């Protein structure tokens, strides 16, 4: 007769529960996986399936009762780590959306806003278009597979432990937010620069011929030039967006390494 002690049962539960918590945190916050249109049951099933694959490779876990206070703190810690990893990739998408918002406002296209079910807010049509383009690059470049691979590696570089995570991960995440948003502004610079020249030309034209209606002429001109410049720049946007996505993966991979000694 097979006899299972309570200590062995707690170890089995902890070896599955703690990796599952980190995985579900990433699934909830990462692009594509955390989309609100995906049912919660599908996300939960994906997390369980990944846990069944990753849990046997996880290093030795602390001998702690998962139902105790220290065990619950480990659960919260793993959830925060997973959310931070997913949020780091979400910032890339947010940066591209910010570039789209800047382009739309500069074109005078800010009135064309739609409800975004992902953020539950309103965003411009240009921002949603660039966000969809980024998601297609995300899937075409297999970034989602690299993200899952980085998640599996994080259990080696940042093993499950009851020790505090420290502030290193969150400090790097804040610095990464500054870098990624500056990159978003750089994505919008070609269109902003072209429209700046158009506005300067319209200002000179209006000064030379005051009888011209600036609002009647300026709006269709800036709108048309904006679409033309966007069409010309669009084929070249895939390279910087793909680079940003790979930088996000590399950031997530490197951000888990400095806290290794702390967690041990």
C-alpha positions as CSV (number, residue, x, y, z in Angstrom):
1,X,0.0,0.0,0.0
2,X,1.3,3.4,-1.0
3,X,1.7,5.7,2.0
4,X,2.1,9.4,1.5
5,X,3.1,11.7,4.4
6,X,1.9,15.2,4.8
7,X,5.4,16.6,4.3
8,X,5.6,14.8,0.9
9,X,2.1,16.0,0.0
10,X,3.1,19.6,0.8
11,X,6.2,19.3,-1.2
12,X,4.3,18.1,-4.3
13,X,1.8,20.9,-3.9
14,X,4.5,23.5,-3.5
15,X,6.5,22.2,-6.4
16,X,3.5,22.8,-8.7
17,X,1.8,25.8,-7.0
18,X,4.8,28.1,-6.9
19,X,5.9,27.7,-10.6
20,X,2.2,28.0,-11.6
21,X,1.9,31.3,-9.8
22,X,4.9,32.9,-11.6
23,X,3.7,31.5,-14.9
24,X,0.1,32.8,-14.4
25,X,1.6,36.2,-13.5
26,X,3.4,36.4,-16.8
27,X,0.4,35.1,-18.8
28,X,-1.8,37.8,-17.2
29,X,0.5,40.7,-18.0
30,X,2.3,39.7,-21.2
31,X,1.2,40.8,-24.7
32,X,-1.0,38.4,-26.6
33,X,-1.3,36.0,-23.6
34,X,-2.9,38.6,-21.4
35,X,-5.4,39.9,-24.0
36,X,-8.7,40.5,-22.4
37,X,-10.5,38.7,-25.3
38,X,-8.9,35.4,-24.3
39,X,-11.1,33.6,-21.8
40,X,-9.8,33.1,-18.3
41,X,-10.2,29.4,-18.6
42,X,-7.9,29.3,-21.6
43,X,-5.2,31.3,-19.7
44,X,-5.5,29.1,-16.7
45,X,-5.3,26.0,-18.9
46,X,-2.2,27.4,-20.6
47,X,-0.6,28.1,-17.2
48,X,-1.3,24.6,-15.9
49,X,0.1,23.0,-19.1
50,X,3.2,25.1,-18.9
51,X,3.6,24.3,-15.2
52,X,3.4,20.6,-15.9
53,X,6.2,21.0,-18.4
54,X,8.4,23.4,-16.3
55,X,7.9,22.1,-12.8
56,X,10.0,18.9,-13.1
57,X,13.0,21.1,-14.2
58,X,12.7,23.6,-11.3
59,X,15.6,23.4,-8.8
60,X,15.0,22.4,-5.2
61,X,12.4,24.5,-3.6
62,X,12.3,25.6,0.1
63,X,10.9,23.1,2.6
64,X,7.9,25.3,3.5
65,X,4.3,24.5,4.0
66,X,2.5,26.2,1.1
67,X,-0.5,26.9,3.4
68,X,1.7,28.7,6.0
69,X,2.4,32.4,6.1
70,X,5.8,32.0,4.6
71,X,4.4,29.8,1.9
72,X,1.8,32.5,1.0
73,X,4.5,35.1,0.9
74,X,6.4,32.9,-1.6
75,X,3.2,32.7,-3.7
76,X,2.9,36.5,-3.7
77,X,6.6,36.9,-4.5
78,X,6.3,34.5,-7.5
79,X,3.2,36.4,-8.7
80,X,5.0,39.7,-8.6
81,X,8.0,38.3,-10.5
82,X,5.8,36.9,-13.2
83,X,3.8,40.2,-13.5
84,X,7.1,42.2,-13.7
85,X,8.4,40.0,-16.5
86,X,5.1,40.3,-18.5
87,X,4.9,44.0,-17.8
88,X,8.4,44.6,-19.2
89,X,7.2,43.2,-22.5
90,X,3.9,45.1,-22.2
91,X,6.0,48.4,-22.1
92,X,7.2,47.7,-25.7
93,X,3.6,47.6,-26.9
94,X,2.8,50.7,-24.9
95,X,5.8,52.6,-26.4
96,X,4.6,51.8,-30.0
97,X,1.1,52.9,-29.0
98,X,2.5,56.2,-27.6
99,X,4.3,56.7,-31.0
100,X,0.9,56.2,-32.7
101,X,-0.7,58.7,-30.4
102,X,2.0,61.3,-31.1
103,X,1.6,60.7,-34.9
104,X,-2.2,61.0,-34.7
105,X,-2.1,64.2,-32.7
106,X,0.5,65.8,-35.0
107,X,-1.5,64.9,-38.1
108,X,-4.7,66.4,-36.6
109,X,-6.2,62.9,-36.5
110,X,-6.7,63.0,-32.7
111,X,-10.5,63.2,-33.1
112,X,-10.6,59.6,-34.6
113,X,-10.5,57.7,-31.3
114,X,-11.9,54.3,-30.7
115,X,-12.5,52.2,-27.6
116,X,-9.6,49.9,-27.0
117,X,-10.9,46.7,-25.3
118,X,-7.3,45.8,-24.2
119,X,-6.7,49.0,-22.1
120,X,-10.4,49.7,-21.6
121,X,-9.7,53.3,-22.7
122,X,-9.8,55.4,-25.9
123,X,-6.9,55.4,-28.3
124,X,-6.4,56.9,-31.8
125,X,-6.7,54.9,-34.9
126,X,-3.0,55.3,-35.7
127,X,-2.1,54.0,-32.3
128,X,-4.3,50.9,-32.7
129,X,-2.9,50.3,-36.2
130,X,0.7,50.4,-35.0
131,X,-0.3,48.2,-32.0
132,X,-1.7,45.6,-34.3
133,X,1.4,45.8,-36.5
134,X,3.5,45.2,-33.4
135,X,1.5,42.2,-32.3
136,X,1.9,40.7,-35.8
137,X,5.7,41.2,-35.6
138,X,5.5,39.7,-32.1
139,X,4.0,36.5,-33.4
140,X,5.9,36.4,-36.7
141,X,9.3,36.7,-35.0
142,X,8.4,34.0,-32.5
143,X,8.9,36.4,-29.6
144,X,6.1,34.6,-27.7
145,X,8.2,31.4,-27.8
146,X,11.3,33.3,-26.7
147,X,9.3,34.8,-23.8
148,X,8.2,31.3,-22.7
149,X,11.8,30.1,-23.0
150,X,13.0,33.0,-20.9
151,X,10.3,32.2,-18.3
152,X,11.6,28.6,-18.0
153,X,15.2,29.9,-17.7
154,X,14.2,32.3,-14.9
155,X,13.6,29.4,-12.6
156,X,17.3,28.7,-12.9
157,X,18.6,32.2,-12.7
158,X,16.0,33.3,-10.1
159,X,15.1,30.2,-8.2
160,X,12.1,30.0,-5.9
161,X,13.1,31.0,-2.5
162,X,11.6,32.6,0.6
163,X,14.3,35.3,0.6
164,X,13.1,38.8,-0.4
165,X,13.5,39.7,-4.0
166,X,15.1,43.1,-3.3
167,X,14.7,46.3,-5.3
168,X,17.1,45.5,-8.1
169,X,14.5,44.0,-10.4
170,X,12.0,46.9,-9.9
171,X,14.8,49.5,-10.3
172,X,15.8,48.0,-13.6
173,X,12.1,47.8,-14.7
174,X,11.8,51.5,-14.0
175,X,14.9,52.3,-16.0
176,X,13.6,50.1,-18.8
177,X,10.4,52.1,-18.9
178,X,12.4,55.3,-19.5
179,X,14.4,53.7,-22.3
180,X,11.4,52.1,-24.0
181,X,9.4,55.3,-24.0
182,X,12.3,57.3,-25.5
183,X,12.4,54.7,-28.2
184,X,8.6,55.3,-28.8
185,X,9.3,59.0,-29.3
186,X,12.1,58.1,-31.8
187,X,9.6,55.9,-33.8
188,X,7.4,59.0,-34.2
189,X,10.1,61.4,-35.1
190,X,10.1,60.9,-39.0
191,X,6.4,61.8,-39.2
192,X,6.7,64.6,-36.6
193,X,9.7,66.1,-38.5
194,X,7.9,66.0,-41.8
195,X,4.7,67.6,-40.4
196,X,6.8,70.3,-38.6
197,X,8.2,71.3,-42.0
198,X,4.7,71.4,-43.5
199,X,3.4,73.6,-40.6
200,X,6.4,75.9,-41.1
201,X,5.6,76.2,-44.8
202,X,1.9,76.8,-44.1
203,X,2.9,79.5,-41.6
204,X,5.0,81.3,-44.1
205,X,2.3,80.9,-46.7
206,X,-0.3,82.4,-44.4
207,X,2.0,85.2,-43.5
208,X,2.6,86.0,-47.2
209,X,-1.1,85.7,-48.1
210,X,-3.3,86.5,-45.0
211,X,-6.5,86.1,-47.0
212,X,-5.9,82.3,-47.1
213,X,-7.9,80.2,-44.7
214,X,-5.2,78.4,-42.6
215,X,-7.7,76.0,-41.0
216,X,-9.4,75.2,-44.3
217,X,-6.1,74.5,-46.1
218,X,-3.9,73.2,-43.2
219,X,-6.0,70.4,-42.0
220,X,-6.3,68.4,-45.3
221,X,-2.7,69.1,-46.1
222,X,-1.3,67.9,-42.8
223,X,-3.6,64.9,-42.9
224,X,-2.6,63.9,-46.4
225,X,1.1,64.4,-45.8
226,X,0.8,62.4,-42.6
227,X,-0.7,59.4,-44.4
228,X,1.9,59.7,-47.2
229,X,4.8,59.8,-44.7
230,X,3.3,57.0,-42.7
231,X,3.0,54.8,-45.8
232,X,6.6,55.6,-46.8
233,X,8.0,54.9,-43.3
234,X,5.9,51.8,-42.5
235,X,8.1,49.3,-44.3
236,X,11.1,50.5,-42.2
237,X,9.3,50.3,-38.9
238,X,9.4,46.5,-38.7
239,X,13.2,46.5,-38.0
240,X,13.2,48.9,-35.0
241,X,10.0,47.3,-33.6
242,X,11.5,43.9,-33.9
243,X,14.7,45.2,-32.2
244,X,12.7,46.6,-29.4
245,X,10.9,43.3,-28.8
246,X,14.2,41.4,-28.7
247,X,15.6,44.0,-26.4
248,X,12.6,43.4,-24.1
249,X,13.4,39.6,-24.1
250,X,17.0,40.3,-23.3
251,X,16.0,42.7,-20.5
252,X,13.8,40.1,-18.9
253,X,16.6,37.6,-19.2
254,X,19.2,39.9,-17.7
255,X,17.0,41.4,-15.0
256,X,16.6,38.0,-13.3
257,X,20.4,37.4,-12.9
258,X,21.5,40.2,-10.5
259,X,19.1,38.9,-7.7
260,X,20.4,35.4,-7.9
261,X,22.7,35.7,-4.9
262,X,20.0,37.5,-2.9
263,X,17.5,34.7,-3.5
264,X,20.0,32.0,-2.5
